[in-house]
Amino acid sequence: MEKIKDLLHDFSDVFIAVVIASLMVGVVVFNLGDWFDSNSTAIAIDSSPEILQEEKLEISQEIEEEAEEEFEENSAESTEPVEPVEPAVVEDKVFTIPSGTPASGIATILLDNGVIESSNDFIKTAEELDLLLKLKSGTFTIPNNSELKDIVRIIAGER
């Protein structure tokens, strides 16, 4: 019994140090896990082009059908030739944000690629949505007609 007490007394400080160190590691991993979450970026990259292509096809088919209906209605009412309406083509901008790029650097990259018109507006919108610190690095595909709030959400990994 005496030997067990001596053993616990001698190694109690080591046990406490191990517990404290494991708690510190757990807190750091938990807090930094949000910063370096690469799964959400990869999911956004993988699913976006397929979804956007399907949406483009659906939109172009709807526009063509509407144009045909309008053409038939107009040709029945008048003899004037009507030009068919061309479907609006939505172009996608693909760009890469390097790891560790601050919000001002991301805004500059977006401005250079023609995705946004003002870097200050991008930063203000990110602040308003409380996503300024959640902007991620990676490769992103953003449609040309996206609103600024949607662009911020895509880069923050919320879409």
DSSP file (Angstrom, degrees, kcal/mol; ACC not computed):
  #  RESIDUE AA STRUCTURE BP1 BP2  ACC     N-H-->O    O-->H-N    N-H-->O    O-->H-N    TCO  KAPPA ALPHA  PHI   PSI    X-CA   Y-CA   Z-CA
    1    1 A M     >        0   0    0      0, 0.0     4,-1.9     0, 0.0     5,-0.2   0.000 360.0 360.0 360.0 -39.7    0.0    0.0    0.0
    2    2 A E  H  >  +     0   0    0      1,-0.2     4,-2.1     2,-0.2     5,-0.1   0.862 360.0  54.0 -64.2 -36.4    2.8    2.3    0.8
    3    3 A K  H  > S+     0   0    0      2,-0.2     4,-2.3     1,-0.2    -1,-0.2   0.860 106.2  52.2 -68.6 -34.8    4.4    1.7   -2.6
    4    4 A I  H  > S+     0   0    0      2,-0.2     4,-2.5     1,-0.2     5,-0.2   0.911 109.5  49.2 -67.0 -42.3    1.2    2.7   -4.4
    5    5 A K  H  X S+     0   0    0     -4,-1.9     4,-2.5     1,-0.2    -2,-0.2   0.915 112.0  48.7 -62.3 -43.1    1.0    5.9   -2.5
    6    6 A D  H  X S+     0   0    0     -4,-2.1     4,-2.5     2,-0.2    -2,-0.2   0.905 111.2  50.2 -63.3 -41.1    4.6    6.7   -3.3
    7    7 A L  H  X S+     0   0    0     -4,-2.3     4,-2.0     2,-0.2    -2,-0.2   0.923 112.9  45.5 -64.3 -45.4    4.0    5.9   -7.0
    8    8 A L  H  X S+     0   0    0     -4,-2.5     4,-1.0     1,-0.2    -2,-0.2   0.900 114.1  49.7 -63.8 -41.1    0.9    8.2   -7.2
    9    9 A H  H  < S+     0   0    0     -4,-2.5     4,-0.4    -5,-0.2     3,-0.3   0.898 112.4  47.1 -65.0 -41.0    2.8   10.9   -5.3
   10   10 A D  H  < S+     0   0    0     -4,-2.5     3,-0.2     1,-0.2    -1,-0.2   0.862 122.1  33.6 -70.4 -36.2    5.8   10.7   -7.6
   11   11 A F  H  X S+     0   0    0     -4,-2.0     4,-2.2    -5,-0.2    -1,-0.2   0.348  88.1  96.7-105.6   6.3    3.8   10.7  -10.9
   12   12 A S  H  X S+     0   0    0     -4,-1.0     4,-2.3    -3,-0.3     5,-0.2   0.894  85.2  51.7 -64.0 -38.6    0.9   12.9  -10.0
   13   13 A D  H  > S+     0   0    0     -4,-0.4     4,-2.0    -3,-0.2    -1,-0.2   0.848 109.1  51.2 -66.8 -32.2    2.5   16.0  -11.6
   14   14 A V  H  > S+     0   0    0      2,-0.2     4,-2.2    -4,-0.2    -2,-0.2   0.910 109.9  49.5 -68.8 -42.7    3.1   14.0  -14.8
   15   15 A F  H  X S+     0   0    0     -4,-2.2     4,-2.1     2,-0.2    -2,-0.2   0.918 111.6  48.5 -62.0 -43.8   -0.5   12.9  -14.9
   16   16 A I  H  X S+     0   0    0     -4,-2.3     4,-2.5     1,-0.2    -1,-0.2   0.904 110.4  51.6 -63.8 -41.3   -1.7   16.5  -14.4
   17   17 A A  H  X S+     0   0    0     -4,-2.0     4,-2.5     1,-0.2    -1,-0.2   0.892 109.2  50.4 -63.0 -39.9    0.7   17.8  -17.1
   18   18 A V  H  X S+     0   0    0     -4,-2.2     4,-2.3     2,-0.2    -1,-0.2   0.904 111.1  48.8 -65.4 -41.4   -0.7   15.1  -19.6
   19   19 A V  H  X S+     0   0    0     -4,-2.1     4,-2.1     2,-0.2    -2,-0.2   0.928 113.2  46.8 -63.9 -45.6   -4.3   16.2  -18.8
   20   20 A I  H  X S+     0   0    0     -4,-2.5     4,-2.3     1,-0.2    -2,-0.2   0.918 112.7  49.6 -63.8 -43.7   -3.5   19.9  -19.3
   21   21 A A  H  X S+     0   0    0     -4,-2.5     4,-2.3     1,-0.2    -1,-0.2   0.901 110.5  49.9 -63.2 -41.2   -1.6   19.2  -22.5
   22   22 A S  H  X S+     0   0    0     -4,-2.3     4,-2.2     1,-0.2    -1,-0.2   0.881 110.2  50.7 -67.3 -36.7   -4.4   17.1  -24.0
   23   23 A L  H  X S+     0   0    0     -4,-2.1     4,-2.3     2,-0.2    -2,-0.2   0.910 110.2  50.0 -64.3 -41.9   -7.0   19.8  -23.1
   24   24 A M  H  X S+     0   0    0     -4,-2.3     4,-2.3     2,-0.2    -2,-0.2   0.921 111.2  48.1 -62.7 -44.1   -4.8   22.4  -24.8
   25   25 A V  H  X S+     0   0    0     -4,-2.3     4,-2.6     1,-0.2     5,-0.2   0.908 110.9  52.0 -63.3 -41.7   -4.5   20.3  -28.0
   26   26 A G  H  X S+     0   0    0     -4,-2.2     4,-2.2     1,-0.2    -2,-0.2   0.910 110.4  47.3 -61.8 -43.2   -8.2   19.7  -28.0
   27   27 A V  H  X S+     0   0    0     -4,-2.3     4,-2.4     2,-0.2     5,-0.2   0.918 113.4  48.0 -65.3 -44.0   -9.0   23.4  -27.8
   28   28 A V  H  X S+     0   0    0     -4,-2.3     4,-2.6     2,-0.2     5,-0.2   0.926 113.2  47.2 -64.2 -44.8   -6.6   24.3  -30.5
   29   29 A V  H  X S+     0   0    0     -4,-2.6     4,-1.3     1,-0.2    -1,-0.2   0.906 112.9  49.9 -63.7 -41.2   -7.8   21.6  -32.9
   30   30 A F  H  X S+     0   0    0     -4,-2.2     4,-0.5    -5,-0.2    -2,-0.2   0.927 115.8  41.1 -63.7 -45.7  -11.4   22.6  -32.2
   31   31 A N  H >X S+     0   0    0     -4,-2.4     3,-0.6     1,-0.2     4,-0.5   0.883 118.0  44.9 -73.1 -39.1  -10.8   26.3  -32.9
   32   32 A L  H 3X S+     0   0    0     -4,-2.6     4,-1.8    -5,-0.2    -1,-0.2   0.651  94.8  78.9 -81.2 -14.0   -8.5   25.9  -35.9
   33   33 A G  H 3< S+     0   0    0     -4,-1.3    -1,-0.2    -5,-0.2    -2,-0.2   0.850  92.0  52.2 -61.5 -33.8  -10.8   23.3  -37.5
   34   34 A D  H X< S+     0   0    0     -3,-0.6     3,-0.7    -4,-0.5    -1,-0.2   0.847 108.2  51.3 -69.8 -34.3  -13.1   26.0  -38.7
   35   35 A W  H 3< S+     0   0    0     -4,-0.5    -2,-0.2     1,-0.2    -1,-0.2   0.891 116.9  36.6 -70.1 -39.4  -10.3   27.9  -40.3
   36   36 A F  T 3< S+     0   0    0     -4,-1.8     2,-1.2   100,-0.1    -1,-0.2  -0.139  73.3 142.4-111.5  36.9   -8.9   25.0  -42.3
   37   37 A D    <>  +     0   0    0     -3,-0.7     4,-0.5     1,-0.2     3,-0.2  -0.665  16.9 170.5 -80.1  99.0  -12.0   23.2  -43.3
   38   38 A S  H  >  +     0   0    0     -2,-1.2     4,-2.1     1,-0.2    -1,-0.2   0.644  61.9  75.1 -86.8 -14.8  -11.1   22.0  -46.8
   39   39 A N  H  > S+     0   0    0      1,-0.2     4,-2.3     2,-0.2     5,-0.2   0.905  93.6  50.6 -65.7 -41.5  -14.1   19.7  -47.3
   40   40 A S  H  > S+     0   0    0      1,-0.2     4,-2.0     2,-0.2    -1,-0.2   0.875 111.4  48.5 -67.3 -35.4  -16.6   22.5  -47.8
   41   41 A T  H  X S+     0   0    0     -4,-0.5     4,-2.1     2,-0.2    -1,-0.2   0.914 111.7  49.5 -68.1 -42.0  -14.4   24.1  -50.4
   42   42 A A  H  X S+     0   0    0     -4,-2.1     4,-2.4     1,-0.2    -2,-0.2   0.885 110.3  50.7 -65.4 -37.9  -13.9   20.8  -52.2
   43   43 A I  H  X S+     0   0    0     -4,-2.3     4,-2.4     1,-0.2     5,-0.3   0.917 109.8  50.1 -65.6 -42.6  -17.7   20.1  -52.2
   44   44 A A  H  X S+     0   0    0     -4,-2.0     4,-1.5     1,-0.2    -1,-0.2   0.879 112.7  47.2 -64.0 -37.0  -18.4   23.6  -53.7
   45   45 A I  H  < S+     0   0    0     -4,-2.1    -1,-0.2     1,-0.2    -2,-0.2   0.913 114.4  46.1 -70.3 -42.2  -15.9   23.1  -56.4
   46   46 A D  H  < S+     0   0    0     -4,-2.4     4,-0.5     1,-0.2    -2,-0.2   0.890 119.7  36.1 -70.3 -39.9  -17.1   19.6  -57.3
   47   47 A S  H  X S+     0   0    0     -4,-2.4     4,-2.0    -5,-0.2     5,-0.2   0.761 100.9  73.6 -89.7 -25.1  -20.8   20.3  -57.4
   48   48 A S  H  X S+     0   0    0     -4,-1.5     4,-2.9    -5,-0.3     5,-0.3   0.921  93.8  48.7 -61.0 -50.9  -21.0   23.8  -58.8
   49   49 A P  H  > S+     0   0    0      0, 0.0     4,-2.2     0, 0.0    -1,-0.2   0.897 113.2  47.9 -61.1 -39.0  -20.1   23.1  -62.5
   50   50 A E  H  > S+     0   0    0     -4,-0.5     4,-2.1     2,-0.2    -2,-0.2   0.936 114.9  44.9 -65.4 -45.7  -22.6   20.3  -62.9
   51   51 A I  H  X S+     0   0    0     -4,-2.0     4,-2.5     1,-0.2    -1,-0.2   0.920 113.6  50.0 -65.2 -43.7  -25.4   22.2  -61.3
   52   52 A L  H  X S+     0   0    0     -4,-2.9     4,-2.4    -5,-0.2    -1,-0.2   0.884 109.8  50.6 -64.7 -38.1  -24.7   25.3  -63.3
   53   53 A Q  H  X S+     0   0    0     -4,-2.2     4,-2.3    -5,-0.3    -1,-0.2   0.907 111.0  48.8 -66.3 -40.7  -24.6   23.4  -66.5
   54   54 A E  H  X S+     0   0    0     -4,-2.1     4,-2.4     1,-0.2    -2,-0.2   0.918 112.2  48.8 -63.7 -42.2  -27.9   21.8  -65.8
   55   55 A E  H  X S+     0   0    0     -4,-2.5     4,-2.8     1,-0.2     5,-0.2   0.897 109.4  52.7 -64.5 -39.4  -29.4   25.2  -64.9
   56   56 A K  H  X S+     0   0    0     -4,-2.4     4,-2.8     2,-0.2     5,-0.2   0.923 110.1  48.2 -61.2 -43.9  -28.0   26.7  -68.1
   57   57 A L  H  X S+     0   0    0     -4,-2.3     4,-2.3     2,-0.2    -2,-0.2   0.927 113.2  47.2 -62.7 -44.6  -29.7   23.9  -70.1
   58   58 A E  H  X S+     0   0    0     -4,-2.4     4,-2.4     2,-0.2    -2,-0.2   0.923 114.2  46.9 -63.3 -44.0  -33.0   24.4  -68.4
   59   59 A I  H  X S+     0   0    0     -4,-2.8     4,-2.5     1,-0.2    -2,-0.2   0.925 112.7  48.5 -65.1 -44.7  -32.9   28.2  -68.7
   60   60 A S  H  X S+     0   0    0     -4,-2.8     4,-2.3    -5,-0.2    -1,-0.2   0.883 111.8  50.0 -65.7 -36.1  -31.9   28.0  -72.4
   61   61 A Q  H  X S+     0   0    0     -4,-2.3     4,-2.4    -5,-0.2    -1,-0.2   0.915 111.5  48.5 -66.5 -41.8  -34.7   25.5  -73.1
   62   62 A E  H  X S+     0   0    0     -4,-2.4     4,-2.5     1,-0.2    -2,-0.2   0.912 112.1  48.8 -63.5 -41.8  -37.3   27.6  -71.4
   63   63 A I  H  X S+     0   0    0     -4,-2.5     4,-2.5     2,-0.2    -1,-0.2   0.907 111.1  49.8 -65.8 -40.8  -36.2   30.7  -73.3
   64   64 A E  H  X S+     0   0    0     -4,-2.3     4,-2.4     2,-0.2    -1,-0.2   0.915 111.3  49.0 -63.5 -42.4  -36.3   28.9  -76.6
   65   65 A E  H  X S+     0   0    0     -4,-2.4     4,-2.4     2,-0.2    -2,-0.2   0.920 112.5  48.0 -63.4 -43.1  -39.8   27.6  -75.8
   66   66 A E  H  X S+     0   0    0     -4,-2.5     4,-2.7     1,-0.2     5,-0.2   0.903 111.2  50.9 -63.8 -40.2  -41.0   31.1  -74.9
   67   67 A A  H  X S+     0   0    0     -4,-2.5     4,-2.4     2,-0.2    -1,-0.2   0.905 110.4  49.3 -64.4 -40.5  -39.4   32.6  -78.0
   68   68 A E  H  X S+     0   0    0     -4,-2.4     4,-2.5     2,-0.2    -2,-0.2   0.916 111.7  48.7 -64.3 -42.7  -41.2   30.0  -80.1
   69   69 A E  H  X S+     0   0    0     -4,-2.4     4,-2.5     2,-0.2    -2,-0.2   0.926 113.2  46.7 -63.1 -44.5  -44.5   30.7  -78.5
   70   70 A E  H  X S+     0   0    0     -4,-2.7     4,-2.9     1,-0.2     5,-0.2   0.898 111.6  51.9 -64.0 -39.4  -44.1   34.4  -78.9
   71   71 A F  H  X S+     0   0    0     -4,-2.4     4,-2.5    -5,-0.2    -2,-0.2   0.919 110.6  47.5 -63.5 -43.5  -43.1   33.9  -82.5
   72   72 A E  H  X S+     0   0    0     -4,-2.5     4,-1.6     2,-0.2    -2,-0.2   0.908 114.2  47.2 -64.8 -41.7  -46.2   31.8  -83.2
   73   73 A E  H  X S+     0   0    0     -4,-2.5     4,-1.7     1,-0.2    -2,-0.2   0.927 115.2  45.2 -65.1 -44.7  -48.4   34.4  -81.5
   74   74 A N  H  X S+     0   0    0     -4,-2.9     4,-2.8     1,-0.2    -2,-0.2   0.873 111.4  51.9 -69.1 -36.9  -46.9   37.3  -83.4
   75   75 A S  H  < S+     0   0    0     -4,-2.5    -1,-0.2    -5,-0.2    -2,-0.2   0.834 109.9  50.2 -70.4 -30.0  -46.9   35.6  -86.7
   76   76 A A  H  < S+     0   0    0     -4,-1.6    -1,-0.2    -5,-0.2    -2,-0.2   0.858 116.8  40.8 -73.4 -34.5  -50.6   34.8  -86.4
   77   77 A E  H  < S+     0   0    0     -4,-1.7     2,-0.3    -5,-0.1    -2,-0.2   0.876 125.7  16.3 -82.6 -39.8  -51.4   38.4  -85.5
   78   78 A S     <  -     0   0    0     -4,-2.8    -1,-0.1    -5,-0.2     0, 0.0  -0.874  59.5-134.6-134.2 164.8  -49.2   40.2  -87.9
   79   79 A T        +     0   0    0     -2,-0.3    -4,-0.1     2,-0.1    -1,-0.0   0.396  69.2 115.0 -98.6   2.2  -47.2   39.6  -91.1
   80   80 A E  S    S-     0   0    0     -6,-0.2     2,-0.2     1,-0.1    -2,-0.2  -0.515  73.9-112.6 -73.3 137.4  -44.1   41.4  -89.9
   81   81 A P        -     0   0    0      0, 0.0     2,-0.5     0, 0.0    -1,-0.1  -0.509  30.0-152.7 -71.6 137.2  -41.1   39.2  -89.4
   82   82 A V        -     0   0    0     -2,-0.2    -7,-0.0   -11,-0.1   -11,-0.0  -0.932  11.2-129.9-113.5 131.4  -40.0   38.9  -85.8
   83   83 A E        -     0   0    0     -2,-0.5     2,-0.1     1,-0.1     3,-0.0  -0.621  30.2-114.3 -78.5 134.5  -36.4   38.2  -84.8
   84   84 A P        -     0   0    0      0, 0.0     2,-0.4     0, 0.0    -1,-0.1  -0.398  29.5-113.1 -68.4 145.4  -36.1   35.3  -82.4
   85   85 A V        -     0   0    0    -22,-0.1   -18,-0.1   -21,-0.1     3,-0.0  -0.653  27.5-133.9 -80.5 127.1  -34.8   36.2  -78.9
   86   86 A E        -     0   0    0     -2,-0.4     2,-0.1     1,-0.1     3,-0.0  -0.625  26.7-108.3 -81.4 139.5  -31.4   34.8  -78.3
   87   87 A P        -     0   0    0      0, 0.0     2,-0.4     0, 0.0   -27,-0.1  -0.382  33.4-109.6 -67.4 143.0  -31.0   33.1  -74.9
   88   88 A A        -     0   0    0    -29,-0.1     2,-0.6    -2,-0.1   -25,-0.1  -0.595  31.3-142.8 -74.1 125.6  -28.9   34.9  -72.3
   89   89 A V        -     0   0    0     -2,-0.4     2,-0.7    -3,-0.0    -1,-0.0  -0.799   6.0-150.7 -95.1 125.1  -25.6   33.1  -71.8
   90   90 A V        -     0   0    0     -2,-0.6     2,-0.3    54,-0.0   -34,-0.0  -0.851  13.0-153.8 -96.5 117.1  -24.3   33.1  -68.3
   91   91 A E        -     0   0    0     -2,-0.7    53,-2.8    52,-0.0     2,-0.4  -0.660   6.9-136.9 -90.6 147.3  -20.5   32.8  -68.2
   92   92 A D  E     -A  143   0A   0     -2,-0.3     2,-0.5    51,-0.2    49,-0.0  -0.860   7.2-146.8-103.7 137.1  -18.7   31.3  -65.3
   93   93 A K  E     -A  142   0A   0     49,-3.3    49,-2.8    -2,-0.4     2,-0.5  -0.903  13.0-164.6-101.4 126.9  -15.6   32.9  -63.9
   94   94 A V  E     +A  141   0A   0     -2,-0.5     2,-0.3    47,-0.2    47,-0.2  -0.952  20.2 154.6-113.3 128.1  -13.0   30.4  -62.5
   95   95 A F  E     -A  140   0A   0     45,-2.1    45,-2.8    -2,-0.5     2,-0.4  -0.963  33.5-128.6-148.5 163.1  -10.3   31.7  -60.2
   96   96 A T  E     -A  139   0A   0     -2,-0.3    43,-0.3    43,-0.2    41,-0.0  -0.954   8.7-156.4-120.6 133.4   -8.0   30.5  -57.5
   97   97 A I  E     -A  138   0A   0     41,-3.3    41,-2.3    -2,-0.4     3,-0.1  -0.943  24.5-130.9-106.3 118.9   -7.4   32.2  -54.1
   98   98 A P    >   -     0   0    0      0, 0.0     3,-1.4     0, 0.0     2,-0.1  -0.272  32.8 -90.2 -67.4 155.4   -4.1   31.2  -52.6
   99   99 A S  T 3  S+     0   0    0      1,-0.2    37,-0.1    38,-0.1     0, 0.0  -0.402 111.0  23.1 -65.4 137.5   -3.9   30.0  -49.0
  100  100 A G  T 3  S+     0   0    0      1,-0.3    -1,-0.2    -2,-0.1    36,-0.0   0.535  81.8 148.9  85.4   7.4   -3.4   32.8  -46.4
  101  101 A T    <   -     0   0    0     -3,-1.4    -1,-0.3     1,-0.1    -4,-0.0  -0.613  41.8-133.5 -76.8 127.3   -4.8   35.6  -48.6
  102  102 A P     >  -     0   0    0      0, 0.0     4,-2.2     0, 0.0     3,-0.3  -0.200  28.9 -96.9 -73.3 172.7   -6.4   38.4  -46.6
  103  103 A A  H  > S+     0   0    0      1,-0.2     4,-2.4     2,-0.2     5,-0.2   0.863 125.0  53.6 -60.3 -38.0   -9.8   39.8  -47.5
  104  104 A S  H  > S+     0   0    0      1,-0.2     4,-1.8     2,-0.2    -1,-0.2   0.876 109.1  49.3 -66.3 -35.6   -8.3   42.8  -49.3
  105  105 A G  H  > S+     0   0    0     -3,-0.3     4,-2.2     2,-0.2    -2,-0.2   0.888 110.2  50.4 -68.1 -39.5   -6.2   40.3  -51.4
  106  106 A I  H  X S+     0   0    0     -4,-2.2     4,-2.5     1,-0.2    -2,-0.2   0.912 109.4  51.6 -63.1 -42.3   -9.3   38.3  -52.3
  107  107 A A  H  X S+     0   0    0     -4,-2.4     4,-2.3     1,-0.2    -1,-0.2   0.889 109.3  50.2 -62.0 -38.7  -11.1   41.5  -53.3
  108  108 A T  H  X S+     0   0    0     -4,-1.8     4,-2.5     2,-0.2    -1,-0.2   0.904 109.8  50.2 -66.0 -41.1   -8.2   42.4  -55.6
  109  109 A I  H  X S+     0   0    0     -4,-2.2     4,-1.8     2,-0.2    -2,-0.2   0.921 112.4  47.1 -62.2 -44.1   -8.2   38.9  -57.2
  110  110 A L  H  <>S+     0   0    0     -4,-2.5     5,-2.4     1,-0.2     6,-0.9   0.888 112.3  50.1 -64.8 -39.1  -12.0   39.2  -57.8
  111  111 A L  H ><5S+     0   0    0     -4,-2.3     3,-1.0     1,-0.2    -2,-0.2   0.905 109.9  50.3 -65.8 -41.9  -11.6   42.7  -59.2
  112  112 A D  H 3<5S+     0   0    0     -4,-2.5    -1,-0.2     1,-0.2    -2,-0.2   0.834 110.8  49.8 -65.0 -33.1   -8.8   41.5  -61.6
  113  113 A N  T 3<5S-     0   0    0     -4,-1.8    -1,-0.2    -5,-0.2    -2,-0.2   0.461 114.4-116.7 -86.4  -1.1  -10.9   38.6  -62.8
  114  114 A G  T < 5S+     0   0    0     -3,-1.0    -3,-0.2    -4,-0.4    -2,-0.1   0.714  80.9 121.5  76.9  20.2  -13.9   40.9  -63.4
  115  115 A V  S   <S+     0   0    0     -5,-2.4     2,-0.3    -6,-0.2    -4,-0.2   0.863  76.2  26.2 -82.6 -37.7  -16.2   39.3  -60.9
  116  116 A I        -     0   0    0     -6,-0.9    -2,-0.2    -9,-0.2     3,-0.1  -0.800  63.1-145.7-121.8 164.9  -16.8   42.4  -58.8
  117  117 A E  S    S+     0   0    0      1,-0.3     2,-0.4    -2,-0.3    -1,-0.1   0.703  85.5  27.6-100.7 -25.5  -16.7   46.1  -59.6
  118  118 A S     >  -     0   0    0      1,-0.1     4,-1.4     2,-0.0    -1,-0.3  -0.990  55.3-155.6-143.0 130.0  -15.3   47.5  -56.3
  119  119 A S  H  > S+     0   0    0     -2,-0.4     4,-2.1     1,-0.2     5,-0.2   0.840  99.1  56.9 -72.1 -31.6  -13.1   45.9  -53.8
  120  120 A N  H  > S+     0   0    0      1,-0.2     4,-2.5     2,-0.2    -1,-0.2   0.901 105.2  50.7 -65.5 -40.0  -14.4   48.2  -51.0
  121  121 A D  H  > S+     0   0    0      2,-0.2     4,-2.5     1,-0.2    -1,-0.2   0.889 109.0  52.3 -63.7 -38.6  -18.0   47.0  -51.7
  122  122 A F  H  X S+     0   0    0     -4,-1.4     4,-2.2     2,-0.2    -2,-0.2   0.931 111.6  45.4 -62.2 -46.1  -16.9   43.4  -51.4
  123  123 A I  H  X S+     0   0    0     -4,-2.1     4,-2.1     2,-0.2    -2,-0.2   0.901 113.2  50.1 -66.7 -40.8  -15.2   44.0  -48.1
  124  124 A K  H  X S+     0   0    0     -4,-2.5     4,-2.5     2,-0.2    -1,-0.2   0.910 111.3  48.7 -63.3 -42.0  -18.2   46.0  -46.7
  125  125 A T  H  X S+     0   0    0     -4,-2.5     4,-2.0     1,-0.2    -2,-0.2   0.901 110.0  51.3 -65.1 -40.6  -20.6   43.2  -47.8
  126  126 A A  H  <>S+     0   0    0     -4,-2.2     5,-2.7     1,-0.2     6,-0.8   0.880 111.4  48.4 -63.9 -37.3  -18.4   40.6  -46.1
  127  127 A E  H ><5S+     0   0    0     -4,-2.1     3,-1.2     3,-0.2    -2,-0.2   0.912 109.6  52.0 -67.3 -42.6  -18.4   42.6  -42.9
  128  128 A E  H 3<5S+     0   0    0     -4,-2.5    -2,-0.2     1,-0.3    -1,-0.2   0.860 112.6  45.0 -62.1 -36.0  -22.2   43.1  -43.0
  129  129 A L  T 3<5S-     0   0    0     -4,-2.0    -1,-0.3    -5,-0.2    -2,-0.2   0.417 110.3-123.3 -87.4   1.7  -22.7   39.3  -43.4
  130  130 A D  T < 5S+     0   0    0     -3,-1.2    -3,-0.2    -4,-0.2    -2,-0.1   0.860  82.3 113.9  56.7  39.0  -20.2   38.6  -40.6
  131  131 A L    > < +     0   0    0     -5,-2.7     3,-0.9    -6,-0.2     4,-0.4   0.241  32.7 105.3-118.8   9.9  -18.2   36.4  -43.1
  132  132 A L  G >  S+     0   0    0     -6,-0.8     3,-0.6     1,-0.3    -5,-0.1   0.878  87.6  40.6 -62.1 -38.5  -15.0   38.5  -43.4
  133  133 A L  G 3  S+     0   0    0      1,-0.2    -1,-0.3    -7,-0.2    -2,-0.1   0.510 110.0  61.0 -87.5  -4.6  -13.0   36.1  -41.2
  134  134 A K  G <   +     0   0    0     -3,-0.9    -1,-0.2     2,-0.1    -2,-0.2   0.330  68.9 127.5-104.5   6.8  -14.5   33.0  -42.8
  135  135 A L    <   -     0   0    0     -3,-0.6    21,-0.2    -4,-0.4     2,-0.2  -0.450  47.4-151.7 -66.1 135.3  -13.3   33.7  -46.4
  136  136 A K        -     0   0    0     19,-2.1     2,-0.2    -2,-0.1    21,-0.1  -0.630   8.9-121.7-112.0 163.6  -11.5   30.6  -47.7
  137  137 A S        +     0   0    0     -2,-0.2     2,-0.3    19,-0.1   -38,-0.1  -0.603  59.3  81.6 -96.1 164.1   -8.8   29.8  -50.1
  138  138 A G  E    S-A   97   0A   0    -41,-2.3   -41,-3.3    -2,-0.2     2,-0.5  -0.854  81.5 -48.4 137.3-171.7   -9.2   27.4  -53.1
  139  139 A T  E     -A   96   0A   0     -2,-0.3     2,-0.3   -43,-0.3   -43,-0.2  -0.879  55.6-172.5-102.4 129.3  -10.5   27.4  -56.6
  140  140 A F  E     -A   95   0A   0    -45,-2.8   -45,-2.1    -2,-0.5     2,-0.5  -0.911  19.4-152.7-125.7 148.6  -14.0   28.8  -57.1
  141  141 A T  E     +A   94   0A   0     -2,-0.3   -47,-0.2   -47,-0.2   -49,-0.0  -0.984  21.5 177.4-119.7 119.2  -16.5   29.0  -60.0
  142  142 A I  E     -A   93   0A   0    -49,-2.8   -49,-3.3    -2,-0.5    -2,-0.0  -0.983  28.2-121.7-127.1 129.6  -18.8   32.0  -59.9
  143  143 A P  E >   -A   92   0A   0      0, 0.0     3,-1.4     0, 0.0   -51,-0.2  -0.335  23.8-121.8 -65.2 150.5  -21.5   32.9  -62.5
  144  144 A N  T 3  S+     0   0    0    -53,-2.8   -52,-0.1     1,-0.3   -54,-0.0   0.832 109.2  54.5 -61.9 -34.6  -21.1   36.4  -64.1
  145  145 A N  T 3  S+     0   0    0    -54,-0.2    -1,-0.3     2,-0.0     2,-0.1   0.217  80.2 129.3 -89.8  16.6  -24.6   37.5  -63.0
  146  146 A S    <   -     0   0    0     -3,-1.4     2,-0.1     1,-0.1    -4,-0.0  -0.417  57.8-122.4 -73.3 145.0  -24.0   36.7  -59.3
  147  147 A E     >  -     0   0    0     -2,-0.1     4,-2.0     1,-0.1     5,-0.1  -0.422  26.0-108.8 -79.8 163.1  -24.8   39.3  -56.7
  148  148 A L  H  > S+     0   0    0      1,-0.2     4,-2.2     2,-0.2     5,-0.2   0.868 118.7  53.5 -63.4 -38.2  -22.2   40.5  -54.3
  149  149 A K  H  > S+     0   0    0      1,-0.2     4,-2.2     2,-0.2    -1,-0.2   0.895 108.9  49.6 -64.3 -39.1  -23.8   38.7  -51.3
  150  150 A D  H  > S+     0   0    0      2,-0.2     4,-2.3     1,-0.2    -2,-0.2   0.892 109.2  52.0 -66.2 -39.2  -23.8   35.4  -53.2
  151  151 A I  H  X S+     0   0    0     -4,-2.0     4,-2.2     2,-0.2    -2,-0.2   0.922 110.2  48.3 -63.0 -44.2  -20.1   35.8  -54.1
  152  152 A V  H  X S+     0   0    0     -4,-2.2     4,-1.9     1,-0.2    -1,-0.2   0.912 112.1  49.5 -62.7 -42.3  -19.2   36.4  -50.5
  153  153 A R  H  X>S+     0   0    0     -4,-2.2     5,-2.6     2,-0.2     6,-0.7   0.877 109.8  51.2 -66.2 -37.1  -21.2   33.4  -49.4
  154  154 A I  H ><5S+     0   0    0     -4,-2.3     3,-0.9     4,-0.2     5,-0.2   0.934 112.8  44.7 -64.8 -45.5  -19.6   31.2  -52.1
  155  155 A I  H 3<5S+     0   0    0     -4,-2.2   -19,-2.1     1,-0.3    -1,-0.2   0.808 110.7  54.5 -71.2 -28.4  -16.1   32.1  -51.0
  156  156 A A  H 3<5S-     0   0    0     -4,-1.9    -1,-0.3   -21,-0.2    -2,-0.2   0.567 116.6-115.7 -79.6  -7.7  -16.9   31.8  -47.3
  157  157 A G  T <<5S+     0   0    0     -3,-0.9    -3,-0.2    -4,-0.5    -2,-0.1   0.673  82.2 121.0  85.1  17.2  -18.1   28.2  -48.1
  158  158 A E      <       0   0    0     -5,-2.6    -4,-0.2    -6,-0.2    -5,-0.1   0.495 360.0 360.0 -91.2  -3.5  -21.8   28.8  -47.2
  159  159 A R              0   0    0     -6,-0.7    -5,-0.2    -5,-0.2    -1,-0.2   0.319 360.0 360.0-133.0 360.0  -23.0   27.8  -50.6
